[in-house]
């Protein structure tokens, strides 16, 4: 089978990119190396901070850096792009404007999945970065599909948990924060909860037991495998 | 600190490349994403089989594919190259001939480390692919430094264990094979044992308790961090 190489805008952070790679390897039934998806990865931990730009209103715009990475990946031979960082999808237009190949857009994949999973009128709970909330990116994608959105009331513990995972990796404090937020969303009536932050993906098993949760990175993995194997960009399940 | 990007000739197999990335992330004390080493990764699981070419004498020469990958990584902006596959170092000359940037050669790093660790006259036990043995690559590198080499008597279980890890990931049978081989090398008088196959790196904690073992991928990690941070290509410790 001819497999199409996919370019990864990576390093935001490095552990999220590694997690995507691990999930891709696990999701492909392989009898030899050559069954696995070819990837071209720009692991660039020096992309200007999305959180600094979006929340603190300080620091460099990451858009031009991401656009340059996308162009290089296209030149390198990538036939589609993927970006294992939900917040960075705020800069999706800068990326797609820079290239002729498609971006497997994790936010759009998530909104499509939610529509199918709980139907129009449903309520989606978000376990994501406050920077993601600030962009209203997922909100917009869900609302045009007739779904509503609920977030944890307090942003600060979520941001602190993300920063702690970036420094220490998965840790008990972050797990407790995620579980409490997930319980809060379930109580607020979320029909589906989206783990939509690559750091939280590392501890996605810590959502509340009563949550009906999906991980956006798993939706990206499915879309990548389908594109690589078939060239198809449509629905991912 | 300006960090130099390193190009990875990866995908041989994908899990070994992921392991290298994970070890790099763990080895860098980071307070933010931007402290991590920038990598440009050509994750190409479709490189022609090194084992088929070297052992079975069948199949395509991987050299030209690796040379093309190296050139693309240089064009992409890599300032040095690394390859988390010991056996593929048989093709190191095809790679270095194709580019103007250095290859952080895992075999040479291993031979240098062994010389320092046990001194000239010492005996190094190899836990590696029979394809690696066939190339006499590490043997040559060690012998010019005055060290001798010992291998497990029977190649077949080692090859079977590598193939099993490529299909199933780390598994009990492969761990038992590695432990038995490591006991055999200790009994044969190895002063140092080298885990020199990226598949065995995934189960390196299964060497015999009495073994004085190092993992070649850890030597590569140290050399990559030093190069990225300082531009220095010299001794790695």
Interface residues (C-beta under 8 A of the other chain):
Chain A: X3 X5 X11 X12 X13 X14 X15 X17 X18 X21 X22 X24 X25 X30 X31 X32 X33 X34 X35 X36 X37 X38 X39 X40 X41 X42 X43 X44 X45 X46 X47 X49 X72 X75 X76 X77 X166 X167
Chain B: X3 X5 X11 X12 X13 X14 X15 X17 X18 X21 X22 X24 X25 X30 X31 X32 X33 X34 X35 X36 X37 X38 X39 X40 X41 X42 X43 X44 X45 X46 X47 X49 X72 X75 X76 X77 X166 X167
